[in-house]
Amino acid sequence: MKRLIIWLALAGFLSPAIAENDAFPFGDPKVGAKLFQEKCAGCHIKQFGDVAKAFVRPDRKAKDAPSVLAWVQRCNSNNGFGLGREDEESLAAYLNDSFYKFK
Ligand code: HEC
């Protein structure tokens, strides 16, 4: 019984994080953070003067969670990074958690 209670408490604690966004169900923000540093941050700093600027500027392009993913996919293919769907979702999850905060 004690075990069951611990398990239920843990499941309740974890589920909001897992079910965070339907637009990128397989995204892991921790993986996304690492990929962003490796592949994306350099150019974004160069283009926008600050690593987060593109995502928080008043006229930012992404308007909802699916469009965050679409922009990740656009920058992925424009730069020929060849990242797969899961990596794209992880990047979107990271950017949404950290900056956009779309539901
Ligand atoms: C060679 C430069 C470059 C690289 C590399 C790059 N980006 Fe971008 N990114 C841009 C530019 C420039 C824009 C703005 C385009 C516009 O406003 O039309 C942009 C826009 C975006 C946006 C939309 C911002 C908004 O306005 O809401 C997202 C999200 C994004 N990039 C994610 C990424 C991710 C993730 C990566 C790495 C996989 C990446 N970018 C790599 C240059 C780059």
Residues whose N, C-alpha, C, O or C-beta is under 5 A from the ligand:
A	BS01	HEC	K39 C40 C43 H44 Q47 A54 F55 D59 R60 K61 A62 V68 W71 V72 C75 N76 N79 L91
